[in-house]
Amino acid sequence: MENSVKTPGRLAAQAIEKNEFEPGSISLPSKLWRILERLQHDRSDSSLSTTIRVLLLERLAEKQYLSQEEKKALGL
């Protein structure tokens, strides 16, 4: 059975992530971690990684680090 649920931010992730994923870890203050978890729930993202990735991509776009194609994939 095909999964018909669309993951928010997935198109942007596909446009940006032409390279393979680079696994890693980060440490954040507990308060920030809880905020990100609430955002994940509010946005209905499938994972915390998705939430963080989309937030980071949006900020990078604001700072002009992304191409027009990448910005368009983000809906900016």
C-alpha positions in Angstrom: 0.0 0.0 0.0 1.4 3.4 -1.0 1.7 6.0 1.7 -0.4 9.0 0.6 0.5 11.2 3.6 2.6 14.1 2.5 5.4 15.2 4.7 5.7 19.0 5.1 9.0 20.2 3.9 9.8 17.1 1.9 9.9 18.8 -1.5 12.4 21.3 0.0 14.4 18.6 1.5 14.6 16.8 -1.9 15.6 19.9 -3.7 18.3 20.8 -1.2 19.6 17.3 -0.4 20.9 16.2 -3.7 23.8 14.9 -1.6 23.6 12.0 0.8 22.6 12.6 4.4 25.5 13.2 6.8 24.5 11.7 10.1 25.5 13.6 13.2 24.4 14.8 16.5 23.9 18.2 18.2 23.5 19.3 21.8 20.9 21.9 22.6 19.7 23.4 25.8 16.7 21.5 27.2 14.4 24.5 26.8 15.2 24.7 23.1 14.8 21.0 22.6 11.3 21.2 24.1 10.4 24.1 21.8 11.5 22.1 18.8 9.5 19.1 19.9 6.4 21.3 20.2 7.1 22.8 16.8 7.4 19.2 15.4 4.0 18.4 16.8 2.3 21.7 15.7 3.7 21.3 12.1 2.9 17.6 12.0 6.4 16.8 10.9 7.3 13.1 10.8 10.5 13.6 12.8 12.4 16.2 14.8 15.1 16.1 12.1 12.5 17.3 9.5 11.5 20.2 11.8 15.1 21.2 12.4 16.1 20.8 8.7 13.2 22.9 7.4 13.8 25.7 10.0 17.5 25.7 9.2 16.8 25.8 5.5 14.4 28.7 5.9 17.0 30.7 7.9 19.7 29.9 5.3 17.4 31.1 2.6 16.9 34.4 4.5 20.6 34.8 4.7 21.0 34.3 1.0 22.9 31.0 1.3 20.5 29.1 -1.0 19.9 29.2 -4.7 16.7 30.5 -6.3 15.7 27.0 -7.1 16.2 25.9 -3.5 14.3 28.9 -2.3 11.4 28.1 -4.7 11.3 24.5 -3.4 10.9 26.0 0.1 8.0 28.2 -1.1 10.0 31.4 -0.6 
